[in-house]
Structures are given as C-alpha cells and as structure tokens.
Amino acid sequence: QVQLVESGGGLVQAGGSLRLSCAASGRTVSRYAMGWFRQAPGKEREFVAGISWSDRTGYADSVKGRFTIARDNAKNTVYLQMNSLKPDDTAVYYCAARSSGVRISYVYLEDDEYDIWGQGTQVTVSS
C-alpha cells in the first residue's frame, strides 16, 4: 500500500516561493500519474498540477507560469515548486496518485481520477 506524505508548506509573503514535497512509501510511484490539488476554506478542492507516467505535465490556468511539478523517481518523490505566490494561493495542498489504469502520457485533472491521497500541507500567503 502506497502512502503519500506532503511537506514544505508554511507562511510566506506575497511574491515569495515555496517548494512542496510529496514523499511516497510502500512502493515506487514511478509509473503512477501524480497530481497536486488544493482546497481553500469554503471552496471545493481544485486541480493545481499533474504529471503523467511519461513526465508530461499540466497546470491549472491560475498557476501556469508560476508553479512547476516534477518527480524524482530515485527519491520516490514529487515536487511542486511555487513561485510568485499570491494570497489567492492560500489553501491546504494535497498530493495524489493514480495507481491503476494509468495512460502513459495522460495528465489526470479530476480528483476522482486519483485513488491515493496524502494528508495535506497548509500554504498561507500573506499580502
């Protein structure tokens, strides 16, 4: 059974940067599709970024050009580099994995397409 643990969240001023990490344990996630989602208070969980088995990436329009998703298979870890942060980026950020039925170059955008979730890490951006 794969477990995902996020880290790297915190409080940052607008314009700053953070790098979130999602460490997987239990088995390798190199052939899983991975994604980052976020949920702000009073809002639904939303897609932020995804990376396919073949390392194709996709982003929500709200973070394009500012966030970068990447994976390090040797460390069994997926990262989300977040630059030029805005107060609207404040949310709990979740890492997710799709472990079966994975299409090699497909970036999954919907949260119900992922079957493994981390516990989340809080990101707060002050103005």
C-alpha positions in Angstrom: 0.0 0.0 0.0 1.4 3.4 -1.0 1.4 6.2 1.5 1.9 9.8 0.5 3.3 12.4 2.9 3.4 16.1 1.9 5.8 18.6 3.4 7.1 22.1 2.7 4.1 24.2 3.4 4.2 27.3 5.6 3.6 31.0 5.7 5.1 33.2 3.0 4.7 36.8 1.8 3.1 37.5 -1.5 5.7 37.2 -4.2 7.7 34.6 -2.4 8.3 30.9 -3.1 7.8 27.5 -1.6 8.6 24.0 -2.7 6.2 21.3 -1.6 7.4 17.7 -1.5 5.3 14.5 -1.7 7.3 11.5 -0.5 5.9 8.1 -1.4 6.5 5.0 0.6 5.4 1.4 0.3 6.1 1.0 -3.4 7.6 3.0 -6.2 5.3 5.6 -7.9 7.5 6.0 -11.0 4.7 4.5 -13.1 1.9 6.3 -11.4 0.2 9.5 -12.5 0.7 12.1 -9.8 -1.1 15.3 -9.1 -1.4 18.3 -6.7 -4.7 19.7 -5.6 -5.6 22.4 -3.2 -8.6 23.4 -1.1 -9.2 26.8 0.3 -11.6 27.4 3.2 -15.2 27.3 2.0 -14.2 26.2 -1.5 -14.1 22.9 -3.3 -10.9 21.0 -3.9 -9.3 22.0 -7.2 -6.7 20.7 -9.5 -3.3 22.5 -9.4 -0.8 20.5 -11.4 -0.3 17.0 -12.7 2.4 14.8 -14.1 2.0 11.7 -16.2 3.9 8.5 -16.1 6.0 9.8 -19.0 6.6 13.2 -17.2 4.2 15.1 -19.3 2.8 18.0 -17.2 -0.3 20.0 -17.0 -1.4 23.0 -14.9 -4.5 24.9 -13.9 -4.7 28.3 -15.7 -4.4 30.1 -12.3 -0.9 28.7 -11.7 0.6 28.4 -15.2 4.0 30.1 -15.4 4.3 30.2 -11.7 4.2 26.6 -10.5 6.2 23.6 -11.7 5.6 20.0 -11.0 8.4 17.5 -11.2 9.2 14.0 -10.0 12.4 12.4 -8.8 12.0 8.6 -9.2 15.2 7.9 -7.4 13.8 9.5 -4.3 10.2 8.4 -5.0 9.1 12.0 -4.5 7.1 14.5 -6.4 7.6 18.2 -6.0 5.6 21.4 -6.6 7.7 24.5 -7.0 5.6 27.5 -6.3 6.9 31.0 -7.3 5.3 34.4 -7.3 2.9 33.3 -4.7 -0.4 35.3 -4.3 -2.8 35.4 -1.3 -5.3 33.5 -3.5 -2.9 30.6 -3.4 -3.6 30.1 0.3 -5.0 26.6 0.8 -4.3 23.1 2.0 -2.3 21.4 -0.7 -2.8 17.7 -1.3 -0.7 15.2 -3.2 -2.5 12.4 -5.1 -1.6 9.3 -7.1 -3.4 7.3 -9.7 -2.1 3.7 -9.3 -4.1 1.8 -11.9 -5.3 2.2 -15.4 -2.7 4.8 -16.0 -2.3 6.1 -19.6 1.3 6.8 -20.2 1.1 10.4 -21.4 -2.1 11.5 -19.8 -2.4 14.2 -17.1 -5.4 13.5 -15.0 -7.3 16.6 -13.9 -10.2 15.4 -11.8 -9.8 14.4 -8.1 -11.9 11.3 -8.6 -9.4 10.0 -11.1 -6.9 9.6 -8.2 -7.1 6.8 -5.7 -4.3 7.6 -3.2 -4.1 10.9 -1.2 -1.8 12.5 1.3 -2.9 14.3 4.4 -2.2 17.8 3.1 0.0 20.6 3.9 -1.0 24.2 4.7 0.2 27.0 2.5 -0.6 30.6 3.7 0.4 33.6 1.6 0.2 37.0 3.3 -0.4 40.2 1.4 
